Amino acid sequence: MSESIADHTWALDPVHSEAEFSVRHMAVATFKGSFSSIEASLSETDGEISITGTVHPGDIVVKDENLFGHLQSPEFFDSEKYPDITFASTSVKRDGDNLEVEGNLTMKGVTEPVKATGEMHGPTEDAMGNTKVGVSLNTKVDRTIFGISWNAPLPKGGFAVSDEVKLSIELEFVAQ
């Protein structure tokens, strides 16, 4: 019989985990950013898998110091007032390696339901004898629903930043 998520207590491996976002910029290119630290949990109780996570807007990694400051402002994340972005699953469906997760995403004090798809691999043993699980999830959200609505019109139409933001999460957990 193979191991299940319920057979272990899981700790996030922060070195092998990341949370990224991407958004259409100036109507022509994709801008990407990430968070330098992630907190996440994985558990299974009575056959129900649960995934939670937190990132902090103050930990955003972007290539421009001025943009970093703008993202911290009330026009974007208002990180002084809202220091956390959180997710808590309400439903996790696993079919082999395929994963469908529904849950509540909270940004800037607004909580909205989101649905993500991806994969879950493991539990399996790594080369050092540690039991691990990997979770990859992708979704899209409308940032304006969360009160992140700053934008600037472009001279020939359109806006500087798309409302649609793609979120990509890669989590690696190790059994304790």
Buried (B, 14 or more C-beta within 10 A) or exposed (E): EEBEBEEBEBEBBBEEBBBBBBBBBEEEEEBBBBBEBBBBBBBBEEEEBBBBBBBBBBBBEBEEEEBBEBBBEEEBBBBEEBEEBBBBBEEBEBEEEEBBBEBBBBBBEEEEEBEBEBBBBBBEEEEEEEBBBBBBBBBEBEBEBBBBEBBEEEEEEEBEBBBEBBBBBBBBBBBE
